[in-house]
Amino acid sequence: MSGVIVTGPPKADPEDVEALAGFGVATVSEAMGRTGLLGPGIRPVQQGVRVAGTAVTVLSWPGDNLMIHAAVEQCGEGDILVVTTTSPSTDGMFGELFATALRRRGVRGIVINAGIRDTQELRDMGFAAWSRAVSAQGTVKATGGSVNVPVAIDGQVIRPGDVILADDDGVVVVPREQARRAAEAAAAREDKEAASRAAFLDGQLGLDRYGLREKLVELGVTYQSYDEYAEYAPDGAGA
């Protein structure tokens, strides 16, 4: 497998990245029309951490972390390393030594569609990580790959310079050209949710606030007392 290392790709505006950092993954994905999520298989190794940054992408051979070494040189302040492999892999391709080098360069975290190890050390040093698997299995450094090319994880394309937002709920990618619009949409959604939260605290039901009683009628859902249901329910169903 040959490859390419692309230098100096365009990146999202840092102000837009910081604006997105104020919102959760779920809020941003919903605000973008329920798009961008990398899927439930990419999970954090820590809890209570949210990071946002610009993607430096890596395409590696499974079980081979040579291109992660190459990618470190391309990483800088505010980046998040995004790694995937040419076929499924759970080998522990990333650990504490990589994190040490990346933190020195101002990298905010890693998202890896493969295995990670040294998880306690990563938590102790405060380096944020999301991975497909946790595995102590080691790797080799023998096969070429690519850095800063478009990659795909769970059907989502991540390009170098796109915004990566990650928290306890997972990971979402925001195309770099859409970062400002996504932040504005997320802010509007948060305002709407704040109004709903206040209404619920005041006792309003979602059925009424969202007009869902009409939806129940439309779908033919009816209300019955327990005695009415027990009288007509199949044997034992109303017991």
Phi, psi and omega in degrees: 000115173273179181192190182214145173247111183268129181254148173063042178290157176294151181228157174298151178298130181304326179294323178289323177298314180294326176297317179293331181298342180278358184240156177281161179302315182298317181298315182294316179298315178297318181296333179270011180088034179059049179235168170089350183288136180279353176105160186287351181282345178265110189237152179284151174267356178232177177231151176076024182237135173231131177228152173222140180191180180264139188284132160250118189260149179225132171245114186240161168286144179300136179074015183224120184252021179306316186285341172292320175301318180293326183288330182306320181297333183270356184270148178212189183304128176086004180274161169232128179281131179238118187238134169221171184237162184290341172210163187304140180210141175241006180299148181284085187277347188222138179209199190298324181293317174302315182299322179299314180294320182289320179298323177301333182263005177085016180285140188268346180166183179225144169238120185229126180273052181194204183267157177225153177221182186060039187295322178294320178297321178296318178295318181298323182270356177074029178263118187283138184213139174232135186214163175283327184209162170245124184207137175278354182300128181280176183228175176248178177225077192224352189229138179291160177200203185226153177231138178062045169239160176298136177231165180233135175228122180051040176083357179259128178274129176244122177256153175303135180091348173294160179272131173250127175238129185220140175208199183296338181275347181136211186225138175231144176251136178242118177307138188302327180287342183257005188299313182294316180297322179295321179295319179295318179294322178294321178297318178296321179293320178297320177299317179296318180293325178297320178295319178295320179300316179297320179294319180293323177296333179274358175104356179291147178264148175300328178303323181272318183297322183261008179065034186274347176297320177297324178295320178299316178298315180301324181273359178081018178279129183242162174258136174223147172290165179300318182294320178297316180295317183295327182293324186251355182288155174304155183311126176087342185289332180262006184289000000 
